[in-house]
Amino acid sequence: GIYYEDITFRGILFDSSYLCGGLFIVDSARIRINNCFFLHFATEGIKVQSGHETFISNCFLGQHSTVGGDKGERQFSGTAIELSSNDNAITDVAIFSAAIGITVRGQANMITGVHCYNKATVMEDPIQVHVTNGFFLGDANIVLKSIKGKIYGLNIVNNMFSGNPNNNVPIVALDGKFSNIDQVVIDRNNVIGMRLRSTIGKLNVDVVESEKPVYGVVSFFVEQ
């Protein structure tokens, strides 16, 4: 059920002193987190569990206070934002240090205008997720993680990626096997120093390459 409604957090510094997470939103609806700063979190900067319609905007999140290029980057831990909930939006947010930038475990979530330093955005079995107008810096990419092997209604479009060409990191990577794929679009992204990938995946389409049509799942990555 829903136990908390119509709450706004604005202009707050959440300093966890490496002891705990920053803000835990549970069983809530219509929550706004605006113009806040999350620092020194041990687990998650913001964690949203159950409920729906938590809007996170104009926030800065970092486990460590750094402006990038930190020598201890590989030892960073924690997740800046975890969405284990539906119908949420993350807009105009900068994530400057953590092991993982954003983890998405719910449906119908929107991520727009997010700036990630060196961080992966991890989506588990994404269903109706929209990632657009983001800037992924320092080999930051998007990882699609298979739990039940399903992707449905995923758009990753109009983003910018920048990395080290020596690392050859793909802008989108798969963690596990997906067998149930429908309406996936990864397109119109621009890349400097990373591996550009584009894909369109649909379920039960007709593929005609011979005299007889072939029915089944079509999903492919195009290396560019």
C-alpha positions as CSV (number, residue, x, y, z in Angstrom):
1,G,0.0,0.0,0.0
2,I,0.8,3.7,-0.1
3,Y,1.7,5.2,3.3
4,Y,3.3,8.5,2.4
5,E,2.1,11.1,-0.1
6,D,2.8,14.6,-1.4
7,I,6.2,15.2,0.3
8,T,8.9,17.6,-1.1
9,F,12.6,17.5,-0.1
10,R,14.2,20.8,-1.3
11,G,17.6,22.4,-0.8
12,I,18.9,19.8,1.7
13,L,22.4,18.4,2.1
14,F,22.4,14.7,3.0
15,D,25.9,13.8,4.3
16,S,25.9,10.2,5.4
17,S,29.5,10.2,6.7
18,Y,30.1,6.8,5.0
19,L,27.9,5.2,7.7
20,C,24.6,4.6,5.8
21,G,22.5,5.6,2.8
22,G,21.2,9.1,2.1
23,L,17.4,9.0,1.6
24,F,15.1,5.9,1.5
25,I,11.7,6.5,0.0
26,V,9.3,3.5,0.5
27,D,5.6,2.9,-0.2
28,S,5.2,6.5,-1.3
29,A,3.5,8.5,-4.1
30,R,4.1,11.9,-5.5
31,I,7.4,12.6,-3.8
32,R,9.7,15.4,-5.1
33,I,13.5,15.5,-4.4
34,N,14.7,18.9,-5.8
35,N,17.9,20.8,-5.6
36,C,19.5,18.5,-3.0
37,F,23.1,17.3,-2.4
38,F,24.0,13.7,-1.4
39,L,27.5,13.0,-0.2
40,H,29.5,10.3,1.6
41,F,26.8,7.6,1.3
42,A,27.9,4.0,2.1
43,T,25.1,2.2,0.2
44,E,22.7,4.3,-1.9
45,G,22.4,8.0,-2.2
46,I,18.7,7.8,-3.0
47,K,16.8,4.5,-2.8
48,V,13.1,4.3,-4.0
49,Q,11.3,1.1,-3.1
50,S,7.7,0.3,-4.0
51,G,5.1,3.1,-4.5
52,H,5.3,5.3,-7.6
53,E,5.9,8.8,-8.9
54,T,9.1,9.9,-7.2
55,F,10.6,12.8,-9.2
56,I,14.3,13.5,-8.6
57,S,15.6,16.7,-10.2
58,N,18.4,19.2,-10.1
59,C,20.5,17.2,-7.6
60,F,24.2,16.3,-7.2
61,L,25.2,12.9,-5.8
62,G,28.7,11.6,-5.0
63,Q,30.1,9.1,-2.5
64,H,33.3,11.0,-2.5
65,S,33.9,14.7,-3.0
66,T,35.7,14.9,-6.3
67,V,35.6,16.7,-9.6
68,G,36.7,13.7,-11.7
69,G,39.9,11.9,-12.4
70,D,40.2,10.7,-8.8
71,K,43.0,8.1,-8.3
72,G,40.8,6.1,-6.0
73,E,38.0,5.8,-8.6
74,R,38.3,2.0,-8.8
75,Q,37.7,1.6,-5.1
76,F,34.5,3.6,-5.0
77,S,31.4,1.7,-3.9
78,G,27.7,2.3,-3.5
79,T,25.0,3.3,-5.9
80,A,23.9,6.9,-6.4
81,I,20.2,6.2,-7.2
82,E,18.3,3.0,-7.1
83,L,14.8,2.8,-8.5
84,S,13.0,-0.4,-7.3
85,S,9.7,1.2,-8.2
86,N,7.5,2.3,-11.1
87,D,6.6,5.6,-12.8
88,N,9.6,7.6,-11.6
89,A,11.6,10.4,-13.3
90,I,15.2,11.4,-12.9
91,T,16.0,14.8,-14.6
92,D,19.0,17.1,-14.7
93,V,21.1,15.2,-12.2
94,A,24.9,15.0,-11.9
95,I,26.4,11.8,-10.4
96,F,30.1,12.5,-9.8
97,S,31.3,9.5,-7.7
98,A,30.0,6.0,-6.9
99,A,30.5,2.4,-8.2
100,I,27.1,2.6,-10.1
101,G,25.4,5.7,-11.2
102,I,21.8,4.5,-11.5
103,T,20.1,1.1,-11.0
104,V,16.6,0.6,-12.5
105,R,14.5,-2.3,-11.3
106,G,11.0,-1.0,-12.0
107,Q,8.8,-0.2,-15.0
108,A,7.9,3.1,-16.7
109,N,10.9,5.1,-15.5
110,M,12.3,8.1,-17.3
111,I,16.0,9.2,-17.1
112,T,16.6,12.6,-18.8
113,G,19.5,15.0,-18.8
114,V,21.7,13.0,-16.4
115,H,25.5,13.6,-16.3
116,C,27.4,10.5,-15.1
117,Y,31.2,10.6,-14.3
118,N,32.8,7.2,-15.1
119,K,29.6,5.4,-13.9
120,A,27.5,2.6,-15.4
121,T,23.8,2.9,-15.4
122,V,22.4,-0.6,-14.7
123,M,18.9,-1.7,-15.8
124,E,17.6,-5.1,-14.8
125,D,15.0,-6.5,-17.2
126,P,14.0,-3.0,-18.3
127,I,10.3,-2.6,-19.1
128,Q,9.2,0.8,-20.6
129,V,12.3,2.7,-19.7
130,H,13.3,5.9,-21.5
131,V,16.9,7.2,-21.4
132,T,17.5,10.4,-23.3
133,N,19.5,13.6,-23.5
134,G,22.1,12.3,-21.0
135,F,25.9,12.8,-21.0
136,F,28.0,9.7,-20.0
137,L,31.6,10.7,-19.4
138,G,34.8,8.7,-18.8
139,D,33.7,5.3,-20.2
140,A,30.4,5.6,-18.4
141,N,27.9,3.3,-20.2
142,I,24.6,1.6,-19.9
143,V,24.5,-2.1,-18.8
144,L,21.4,-4.2,-19.5
145,K,21.3,-6.9,-16.8
146,S,19.2,-10.1,-17.3
147,I,17.3,-11.5,-14.4
148,K,14.4,-13.1,-16.2
149,G,15.7,-12.5,-19.7
150,K,13.1,-9.9,-20.7
151,I,13.4,-6.4,-22.3
152,Y,10.2,-4.6,-23.3
153,G,9.8,-1.0,-24.5
154,L,13.3,0.3,-24.0
155,N,14.5,3.6,-25.6
156,I,18.1,4.8,-25.3
157,V,18.2,7.7,-27.7
158,N,19.8,11.1,-28.2
159,N,22.6,10.7,-25.6
160,M,26.3,11.6,-25.6
161,F,29.1,9.3,-24.6
162,S,32.8,10.1,-24.1
163,G,35.6,7.8,-23.1
164,N,39.1,6.6,-23.6
165,P,39.6,5.1,-27.1
166,N,42.2,2.7,-25.7
167,N,39.6,1.0,-23.5
168,N,37.1,0.5,-26.4
169,V,34.1,0.4,-24.0
170,P,30.7,-0.1,-25.7
171,I,28.0,2.5,-24.9
172,V,25.6,-0.4,-24.2
173,A,26.7,-3.7,-22.7
174,L,24.7,-6.9,-21.9
175,D,25.1,-8.8,-18.6
176,G,23.4,-12.1,-19.2
177,K,21.2,-13.5,-21.9
178,F,17.8,-12.0,-23.0
179,S,15.3,-14.3,-24.7
180,N,12.2,-12.2,-24.6
181,I,12.7,-8.9,-26.5
182,D,10.1,-6.5,-27.8
183,Q,10.3,-2.9,-28.9
184,V,13.9,-1.9,-28.1
185,V,15.4,1.1,-29.7
186,I,19.1,2.2,-29.2
187,D,19.8,4.9,-31.8
188,R,20.8,8.6,-32.4
189,N,23.5,8.6,-29.8
190,N,26.9,10.3,-30.5
191,V,30.2,8.9,-29.2
192,I,33.8,10.0,-28.7
193,G,36.4,7.4,-27.8
194,M,33.8,4.6,-27.1
195,R,32.2,1.9,-29.2
196,L,28.9,3.0,-30.8
197,R,26.1,0.5,-30.8
198,S,22.7,0.7,-32.4
199,T,19.8,-1.8,-32.2
200,I,16.2,-2.3,-33.0
201,G,14.6,-5.4,-31.4
202,K,11.1,-6.6,-32.0
203,L,9.1,-9.8,-31.1
204,N,7.4,-12.0,-33.6
205,V,8.4,-10.2,-36.8
206,D,8.5,-11.7,-40.3
207,V,12.1,-12.1,-41.6
208,V,12.2,-12.9,-45.3
209,E,15.6,-14.0,-46.5
210,S,14.5,-17.0,-48.6
211,E,11.4,-18.4,-50.2
212,K,9.8,-19.0,-46.7
213,P,9.4,-16.4,-44.0
214,V,11.0,-17.0,-40.6
215,Y,9.0,-16.2,-37.5
216,G,10.7,-15.4,-34.2
217,V,12.7,-12.9,-32.1
218,V,14.9,-10.5,-34.0
219,S,17.4,-8.5,-32.0
220,F,20.8,-7.3,-33.1
221,F,23.6,-4.9,-32.2
222,V,25.2,-3.0,-35.0
223,E,28.8,-2.0,-34.4
224,Q,29.7,1.4,-35.9
